[in-house]
Every structure is written in C-alpha cells, then in structure tokens.
Amino acid sequence: MFWFVLIIMKGKVITLILLIFLGASLVLGAGEFSVNSALLKVSLIEGDSTSRSIAISDNEEGDFFIDIVGIEGVSVDESSFSLSSGESKNINVNFDSSDLKPGSHIGSLEVKGNGNIDVLPLIFEIESKDLFFDANLDIPPAYSEIESGSKLVAQIKVFDLTSGGGLLEGLGSVPVDLEYIVSSLDGRVLSSESEQIIVNDQAQTTKTIIFPESVKEGSYVMSVLVEYKSSIGVTSQMFRIIEPSLSPNVGFSGANSTIIGVGIFAFVFMGIIFLFVYLIRDRDKLLLELKRNNSFELREQRKLLLEQSKLYMKRSGYNKKDVKKEIDTKVKTLKKKHKKRINEIKELKKKGEIDKMRARIKEWERQGYNTMPMDYKLRGLKESEMRRILNKWKKEYSGKRYKKK
C-alpha cells in the first residue's frame, strides 16, 4: 500500500512516499480516548448476575456512545454520555445469566467518540448449578499470536470437583465430553469440534486447531466446555491471528541477504516515520499546549470561585443551591471560551499556519487573569472582599502559569 504525504511547513514543500503495510495505519489513527481495561471476563453459575465497572477517559471533550456487539445477557447503565477535557466516566457493565444456557458467550463492547472507536472484548462464562467437572485452558505464549493458515496448540487439564480426599472419593473413571469452540469478538463461531476423554480424578489433553489462510486478522477466543450428564464447566482464553509474514526469499537470495534486506527496510521505514513525526509535531505540540493552558485556567478559576463561596458560607441567609448554580454558569462560560479558542487553533493548523498559531496562544497567555477579575465575581460579594481574594490569587496564578516543568 502506497501513501503519498504532502507536507507544507514554513514555506517549504516536502513530499514523502511511504511504502508501508495496512497495519501501520492503525498506529497513526489511534483514538485519543481510552478505556482502563483490555478485557472483561466474567464467570457465573447459571441464574446469577453481577456487574463490573470500567472507566472511560478522554483528553478532549465530546459525546460518546456504547454498543454491545454479538452477545446476549450483557448491558450497560448508560449507552451515551458526554465528557469534558481530561474527564473520566465510570460505566457499569451488567452480566445477567437468567435467560442464557450454560456455555461460553463471546462478544465485545464498543465505545465510539470523537471519530474514534475502542473495542473491549467480553467473555461471559456460565456454568451449570450441579458442577462435577471443570477445566483449565492454557495457550502457550508461542501460540498466543499465530499467522492465518497455521495451527493453534492448547493444553487442557480436566479435574473432578467431587474428588477431594476423605469422604469425597470422586466419580472414578468416567467418560467426559469436551467441546472446543473458537469465536470472534462479534459472537460468530469460527470453529467447533468435540471429543470424549476418560477422567479419573483428573486428566490432561492437548488440542490442535488448524486455521485456513482466509481467516481475518484479529482477536479470537478459544473456549472449552466440559460436559458430564447435566454438568457443564467452562474455561476460555484469548489469542490473536495475524496476517502471514512476507516470504523470506522475495527479492533476495540466501538467508543473509534476507536479514540485510529486512534490516534496511526497517531502518528506512523508521527514518521516514521519524521525519514525518518531526515535521508535524510543532502543530500538535501547540494544540496540546493550548489545551494544557485551558485546563490550568479552568482549574485556577474554580479555586477563585471556591474562595468566594467560602465567604458566603459565613453569612446568614446563605443559599448553597444558588451559589452552586452561579458557579456552574461561570464555569460553563469559561469552557465555551476555551472551545472557541481550540476551534480557532485547529483551523490555523489545517492551513499549516504555525506562526499564527503560536502568536495567538502567546497572546492569550499574556492576557492571563488581567482580563477576567470582575467577570468571575459572585453576585453579592463586596468589591473589597473580591480585591483581597484576587491579590492572593493573582500571585499564585501568575507564578504557576509560566512555570516550566
């Protein structure tokens, strides 16, 4: 895949031709928001329910939407919400097995916002109430990531839960059915096989699954169901399938030539990426600087408003609800001003006008608190009281604002 990148910076036009694989685009297009979990796995006895909490955060404000894909019995308390810059939101993910059969239920939770998407894999294991056998599934590290067209090797250990010594002598040598299921994160079953083994106290077996080259790259889940009469135990583990690597003999002769060729390609590729990042970083750096300034200004203004509210609390007839409402109004006004500034800088960024971006940010920094004193005075506060608060606040504010970390 060829990428033609045209960069205009400080009057100079630079054209880069990047020969890269499609996978690299995933790195350059990574989302700005984040979810504090890479996998959500829950195991329940049939009929039970539970909840898990995840945190979603973002470095800029926006609206977010949550979808549950390919799995039943899973829901969220809130499917849409808004975040301010730097804010975090806790979302409850609910698991209810009431209407589901014992087994492994696979799907994903998708978070969409600000033009990006983050996918959280969901594994919902439901075991029967009368559980006699269970198992451990282990996919060795060498097979945690395999190429399409290759094999997956997994080790399974099955054990008799009724065998514990003393009066618990176990069920003896009995036939146990094992079902091997491979699912994608949208709930589709990719592969399903079964076999029967004899278990006396415990037993071990190895399962090999060969995948065709047509399997798409992505994350998958292997589940093992252990069935004996009405007893169903479940165990699951994730793995990845990637695209096959290039043939080592393409364009080269001999192993040494292959290594040298790959090394040169990697060196040139990293050099181009470094140059690309170097050329665009000034614009991104200025935008981040503005966002940091906005966050700092918002934090300090909250402190100023809080100091004023403390004086109100000492007065008779203090109405906490009215003061809070007035503070919220002033904070929202400041946020609108910040958003307007960010939009202005983004427009200059699109045009490549870095000098104007830098000049506007410096202009807003020079304005500082001198443009705002009485705009953030609460109604009913004496001017002399406001002056005392401002004298203390200005010293702290100006000292922090230009401090380099």
C-alpha positions in Angstrom: 0.0 0.0 0.0 1.5 3.4 -1.0 0.9 6.6 0.9 1.7 9.9 -0.7 2.1 12.6 2.0 2.4 16.3 1.2 3.6 18.5 4.0 3.8 22.3 3.8 5.8 23.9 6.6 7.4 27.3 6.8 7.2 27.8 3.1 8.8 24.5 2.2 7.1 21.7 0.4 8.2 18.2 1.3 6.8 15.1 -0.4 7.2 11.7 1.3 6.3 8.4 -0.3 5.8 5.8 2.4 5.6 2.1 1.4 4.0 0.6 4.4 1.6 -2.2 5.3 -2.1 -1.5 6.2 -1.4 -2.3 9.8 0.7 0.8 10.2 -2.4 2.9 9.6 -3.8 1.6 12.9 -1.0 3.1 14.8 -1.2 6.5 13.1 -5.0 6.5 13.6 -5.1 5.5 17.2 -8.0 7.0 19.2 -7.5 9.8 21.7 -9.8 8.4 24.4 -9.0 5.3 26.4 -10.7 2.5 28.4 -9.0 1.3 31.5 -9.4 -2.4 30.7 -8.2 -4.6 27.8 -10.6 -7.5 28.5 -13.8 -8.0 30.6 -14.2 -11.7 31.6 -16.9 -12.8 34.0 -17.8 -16.4 35.2 -21.2 -17.1 36.8 -23.3 -20.0 37.9 -26.5 -20.2 35.7 -29.2 -17.9 37.0 -26.7 -15.5 38.7 -25.9 -11.9 37.8 -23.2 -9.4 38.6 -21.8 -6.0 37.4 -18.3 -4.7 36.6 -17.2 -1.1 36.3 -14.9 0.3 33.6 -13.5 3.8 33.3 -13.6 5.8 30.1 -11.4 9.0 29.8 -10.5 11.5 27.1 -8.1 14.4 26.6 -10.7 16.5 24.9 -14.5 17.0 25.3 -17.0 15.1 23.2 -20.0 12.8 23.1 -19.6 9.0 23.5 -21.8 6.0 22.6 -21.6 2.4 23.8 -22.8 -0.6 21.9 -22.8 -4.3 23.0 -22.0 -6.5 20.0 -22.6 -10.2 19.4 -23.5 -11.2 23.0 -26.7 -11.5 25.0 -27.2 -11.0 28.7 -24.8 -8.0 28.8 -25.9 -4.4 29.2 -24.7 -1.0 30.4 -26.4 1.5 32.6 -25.6 4.4 30.2 -25.3 3.9 26.5 -24.4 7.6 25.8 -22.7 10.4 27.7 -20.5 13.4 27.4 -17.0 14.1 28.7 -15.1 17.3 29.3 -11.4 17.6 28.5 -9.5 15.4 30.9 -12.7 14.0 32.5 -13.3 10.3 33.3 -16.5 8.4 33.4 -17.3 5.1 35.2 -19.7 2.8 33.4 -21.4 -0.3 35.0 -21.4 -3.3 32.7 -24.1 -5.7 33.8 -24.0 -9.5 33.3 -27.2 -11.5 33.7 -27.3 -15.3 33.0 -31.1 -15.7 33.7 -32.1 -16.3 30.1 -28.9 -17.9 28.9 -27.8 -21.5 28.7 -24.5 -22.7 30.3 -21.6 -22.2 28.0 -19.2 -19.5 26.7 -20.7 -16.3 25.3 -18.4 -14.1 23.4 -18.8 -10.5 22.2 -17.5 -7.0 22.6 -18.2 -3.6 24.0 -17.6 -0.8 21.5 -17.0 2.8 22.7 -17.4 5.4 19.9 -16.4 9.1 20.3 -14.6 12.0 18.6 -14.4 10.0 15.4 -12.6 7.0 17.0 -13.6 3.6 18.3 -12.3 1.4 21.1 -13.2 -2.3 21.3 -13.3 -4.1 24.7 -13.6 -7.9 24.4 -16.3 -9.6 26.5 -16.1 -13.2 27.7 -19.2 -14.4 29.6 -18.8 -17.9 31.0 -21.9 -19.6 32.5 -21.5 -22.9 34.3 -24.3 -25.3 35.5 -25.5 -25.3 39.1 -24.6 -29.0 39.5 -21.0 -28.8 38.6 -19.0 -32.1 38.7 -16.1 -31.4 36.3 -14.2 -28.2 35.4 -11.1 -27.5 33.4 -8.1 -25.2 33.0 -7.2 -23.9 29.5 -3.6 -22.9 28.7 -2.5 -21.5 25.3 1.3 -21.4 25.5 3.0 -18.0 24.7 4.3 -19.3 21.4 0.7 -19.7 20.2 -0.8 -16.6 21.7 -0.3 -14.9 18.3 -0.4 -17.1 15.2 -0.5 -16.5 11.5 -3.5 -17.3 9.4 -3.0 -20.7 7.8 -1.1 -22.0 10.8 -2.1 -24.0 13.9 -3.2 -23.2 17.4 -2.0 -25.6 20.2 -3.8 -25.6 23.5 -3.3 -27.6 26.7 -6.4 -28.6 28.7 -6.5 -30.0 32.2 -9.8 -31.6 33.4 -10.4 -32.3 37.0 -13.1 -34.0 39.1 -14.6 -31.5 41.6 -16.0 -34.3 43.7 -12.6 -35.8 44.3 -11.0 -34.2 47.4 -9.9 -37.0 49.7 -11.6 -38.3 52.8 -15.3 -38.8 52.1 -15.0 -37.1 48.7 -13.8 -40.1 46.7 -14.8 -38.7 43.3 -16.7 -40.3 40.5 -13.9 -42.7 39.4 -13.1 -43.3 35.7 -16.0 -41.8 33.7 -16.3 -40.5 30.1 -16.4 -36.7 29.8 -17.2 -34.8 26.7 -15.1 -31.8 25.6 -16.3 -29.2 23.1 -13.7 -26.8 21.6 -15.2 -23.6 20.3 -13.3 -20.7 18.6 -15.3 -17.4 18.4 -14.7 -13.9 17.0 -15.4 -10.8 19.1 -18.6 -10.2 17.2 -20.0 -13.5 18.5 -19.5 -15.6 15.4 -18.3 -19.2 15.8 -15.2 -19.8 13.7 -14.6 -23.4 14.7 -16.3 -26.1 16.7 -15.1 -29.6 17.5 -15.7 -32.2 20.2 -14.2 -35.3 21.7 -14.6 -37.7 24.6 -11.9 -38.5 27.2 -11.8 -40.7 30.3 -11.2 -38.8 33.5 -10.2 -40.5 36.8 -9.7 -37.7 39.3 -8.0 -35.6 36.6 -6.8 -35.8 33.0 -4.7 -33.8 30.6 -5.0 -33.4 26.8 -3.7 -31.3 24.0 -5.8 -29.8 21.2 -4.5 -28.6 17.9 -6.7 -26.5 15.6 -5.5 -25.5 12.1 -6.9 -22.3 10.6 -7.3 -21.6 6.9 -5.4 -18.7 5.3 -8.8 -16.9 4.7 -9.2 -16.2 8.4 -9.2 -12.4 9.0 -6.6 -10.8 11.3 -7.9 -10.0 14.8 -8.5 -11.2 18.3 -10.4 -14.5 18.9 -11.4 -16.6 21.9 -11.0 -20.3 22.4 -13.5 -21.9 24.8 -13.6 -25.4 26.2 -16.9 -26.9 27.5 -16.6 -29.8 29.9 -19.8 -31.8 29.9 -20.9 -34.8 32.0 -24.6 -35.5 32.3 -26.2 -32.2 33.5 -22.8 -30.7 34.5 -21.3 -28.1 32.2 -18.0 -26.4 33.1 -16.4 -23.6 31.0 -12.9 -22.2 30.5 -11.7 -19.6 27.9 -8.7 -17.8 26.7 -8.0 -15.1 24.1 -5.4 -15.3 21.2 -4.6 -13.3 18.1 -4.4 -14.2 14.4 -2.2 -12.1 12.2 -1.5 -11.9 8.5 1.3 -14.2 7.2 4.7 -12.5 7.0 6.3 -11.9 3.6 8.2 -14.8 2.0 11.8 -14.6 3.1 13.0 -15.3 -0.5 11.2 -12.4 -2.2 13.8 -10.1 -3.9 16.8 -11.7 -2.1 19.0 -14.8 -2.3 20.1 -16.5 0.8 19.3 -16.1 4.5 21.9 -13.4 5.0 20.5 -11.3 2.2 17.1 -11.6 3.7 18.2 -10.4 7.1 20.1 -7.4 5.5 17.1 -6.6 3.3 14.7 -6.6 6.2 17.1 -4.5 8.3 17.5 -1.9 5.6 13.7 -1.8 5.0 13.1 -1.3 8.8 15.8 1.4 9.0 14.4 3.4 6.1 10.9 2.9 7.3 11.7 4.2 10.8 13.7 7.1 9.4 10.7 8.2 7.2 8.3 7.9 10.1 10.7 9.9 12.4 10.9 12.6 9.7 7.2 12.6 9.3 6.5 13.0 13.0 9.2 15.6 13.3 7.7 17.8 10.6 4.1 17.8 12.0 4.9 17.7 15.8 5.0 21.6 16.1 1.4 21.9 15.2 0.3 19.1 17.5 2.5 20.5 20.2 0.9 23.9 20.0 -2.6 22.5 20.2 -1.6 20.4 23.3 -0.1 23.5 24.8 -3.3 25.4 24.4 -5.3 22.5 25.9 -3.0 22.4 28.9 -3.4 26.2 29.3 -7.1 25.9 29.2 -7.1 23.1 31.8 -4.9 25.2 34.0 -7.0 28.3 33.7 -10.2 26.3 34.4 -8.7 24.7 37.5 -7.5 28.1 38.8 -10.8 29.8 38.2 -12.6 27.0 40.1 -10.2 27.8 43.0 -11.1 31.5 42.8 -14.8 30.8 42.8 -14.4 28.4 45.7 -12.6 31.0 47.8 -15.5 33.4 47.2 -18.1 30.7 48.2 -16.2 30.3 51.5 -17.0 33.9 52.4 -20.7 33.3 51.5 -20.9 30.3 53.9 -20.1 32.6 56.8 -23.1 34.8 56.2 -26.6 34.3 57.4 -29.1 33.5 54.7 -26.5 31.7 52.7 -28.2 29.7 49.9 -25.9 26.9 48.8 -28.0 26.0 45.8 -28.0 29.5 44.4 -24.2 29.9 44.8 -23.6 26.5 43.2 -25.8 27.4 40.2 -23.9 30.7 39.7 -20.5 29.0 39.9 -21.7 26.3 37.3 -22.8 29.1 35.0 -19.5 30.9 35.1 -17.6 27.7 34.6 -19.7 26.9 31.5 -19.0 30.3 30.1 -15.2 29.8 30.5 -15.5 26.3 28.8 -17.2 27.9 25.8 -14.4 30.4 25.5 -11.8 27.6 25.6 -13.7 25.6 23.0 -13.8 28.7 20.7 -10.0 29.1 21.1 -9.4 25.4 20.3 -11.5 25.6 17.1 -9.6 28.7 16.0 -6.2 26.9 16.5 -7.5 23.8 14.7 -8.4 26.0 11.7 -5.0 27.5 11.6 -3.5 24.0 12.0 -5.4 22.8 8.9 -3.9 25.7 6.9 -0.4 25.0 8.2 -0.1 28.5 9.7 2.1 27.6 12.6 3.4 31.1 13.3 -0.2 32.4 13.6 -1.0 29.5 16.0 2.0 30.4 18.1 1.1 34.1 18.1 -2.5 33.5 19.2 -1.5 31.2 22.1 1.1 33.7 23.3 -1.5 36.5 23.1 -3.9 34.5 25.2 -1.2 33.7 27.7 -0.3 37.4 28.1 -3.9 38.3 28.8 -3.9 35.9 31.7 -6.0 36.9 34.7 -5.9 40.6 33.9 -8.9 40.4 31.6 -11.0 38.4 34.0 -11.1 39.8 37.6 -14.7 41.0 37.9 -16.1 38.6 35.3 -15.8 35.9 37.9 -17.0 37.8 41.0 -20.1 36.2 42.5 -23.1 38.4 42.9 -23.5 40.0 46.3 -19.8 39.8 47.2 -18.3 43.1 48.2 -15.7 44.6 45.9 -13.2 44.9 48.9 -13.7 41.2 49.6 -13.1 40.4 46.0 -9.9 42.5 45.9 -8.4 40.7 48.9 -9.1 37.3 47.3 -7.7 38.5 43.9 -4.5 39.8 45.5 -3.7 36.4 46.9 -4.9 34.5 43.9 -3.1 36.6 41.3 0.3 35.9 42.9 -0.3 32.1 42.9 -1.8 32.2 39.4 0.9 34.2 37.6 3.6 32.2 39.4 2.2 28.8 38.3 1.1 29.8 34.8 4.6 30.3 33.3 6.4 27.8 35.3 8.2 25.3 33.0 8.1 21.7 34.0 
